[in-house]
Amino acid sequence: MKFELNFRSGIPIYSQIVEQIKRLIASGKLRQGDQLPTVRALAQELRVNFNTIARAYRLLDEAGIISTQQGRGTYILEAPSAEASEQLKRQTLEGLARRYLADAIRLGCSPEETLEIMKEQVAQWKEKGNLDNSEKIK
């Protein structure tokens, strides 16, 4: 499992981890019963404070997405219903949009300019079909 953290984004690291785990579940890359790394192992791997990972896991646990079993590990709970999956997908997409807009603001882009670029990218995506990687978007 690979996480991409942006330490300059202004978005808390624990929120980035929560959103990325939600995205992995929504995409099917993480499934019911899959085990997540321990808090300590993930903190070491990402080179972040132990408490940052613990907070992310606690939020996911409170949301009913994961379950931490003392001495056994942390696991993805049963697969969400179709409605919950759609809600999770929407929440993940909204999180991505907020990060995109936060980056656009930091670049000094206007709302109009940002919307125009997004429309262009969506048009290219529609034209080319499902994109495998970001290199396909110009």
Helices and strands as residue ranges (DSSP letters): H 13-26, E 35-36, H 39-46, H 50-62, E 66-69, E 73-76, H 82-107, H 111-128, G 134-136
